[in-house]
Amino acid sequence: MDPKHFDKLAEVVGRRKILGGALAGLLGLGTARLADVSAKGDNKKGKKQGDKKSKHKVGDEAICTPGECDPIGCCTASATGTSCVSLGTQLAGTQQFCGDASGLGTCRTCPAGTHCGIAASGPSTGQIACICDAGTCPNGCCYIDGSTGDAQCVVNGSGVPLNTGDFANGFFVCGTGGADCELCSLFPQFINGCCSAQGFCQEGQQATNCGGSGRLCQICPGTNPQCGPSKVCTADAPCTAGLTQCGTAPNQTCVSLATNPSNCGACGTVCPNSGNRTGICVGGTCGLTPPPPPPPPAAPACVAPNTFCGGVCVSTLSNPNCGGCGRVCKSCNGGVCVNKKKKKKHHKH
């Protein structure tokens, strides 16, 4: 091997070991494992013949095939063919390229609402995977594909079923804020239901939660709204017998034209008040409440010391109105009750 090619190879190997150690610190994989993987890559390169330039480094100019990148990279398409991409860079940034820590596969692009990171749960726990959380999926829920270990972000009420390849494939789900998805299709009543704005599975048959196929539930408008058999809001149902719908949408109401003073005989006919009498509707015709009863007669002016009692002027200086109407005393003196003391008898000795 000529000296120039040897020096170049030594430089690539040295870079691989340095970057491998950096990722070990980031992912907690251990330097021993990465050094072993690096050594295997060295042996493979040592078997190459001739002075052909090495193609197994990380960088935009590198040409690679799946499984031939550094342990911290994966192979992805580029403008010049294929490139080895550093996962250490991807994990620290916001880009979507994602691979595996051993560099055994090609890069994949994480779907919308997810990003490349270290999985905290599921089959890829502790490994590089597409992960989903409240920051990436605020308007939907997160679901981990049991067959791949990658997460999906499903927008709440989008009507898009899961496409995971595992047992839940084709299920409609609900959820918001990056929380775990509710698998609505697991429950018979929700199989063709809708998602509430709060991210809960609904049957989709009520006027307040109307809808199906995993779409966002609708609140049916009108005064007597209904959710039809096809889980679609229908026009306002007619008023019950004896009532008529009056007003304009969305403030329509069912009223009785025979008794409603604001819609007497016809919608919009208002029975007016008059003086101290209130307008009423009787049999579809406006009228007035009966006049109020007359006030009690005013008390006549009595000459002192007389007082008006029982409809007449009486003296309050004597019984039976001693000092006030209806006050009876044993003895009344000028309107004051007087209790006379009995005299004690003196016995002669």
Buried (B, 14 or more C-beta within 10 A) or exposed (E): EEEEBEEBBEEBBEBBBEBBBBBBEBBEBEBEBBBEBBEEBBEEBEEBEEEEEBBBBBEEEBBBEBEBBBBBBBBBEBEEEBBBBBBBEBBEEEBBBBBBBBBBEBBBEBBEBBBBBBBEEBBBEEBBBBBBBEEBBBBBBBBBBEEBBBBBBBBBBBBBBBEBEEEBEEBBBBBBBBBEBBBBBEEEEBBBBBBBEEBBBBBBBBBEBBBBBBBBBBBBEBBBBBBEEEBEBBEBBEBEEEBBBBBEEEEBBBBBBBBBBBBBBEBEBEBEEEEEBBBBBEEBEBBBEEEEEEEEEEEEEBEEEBBBBEEEBBBBBBBEBBBEEEBEBEEBEEBEBEEEEEEEEEEEE
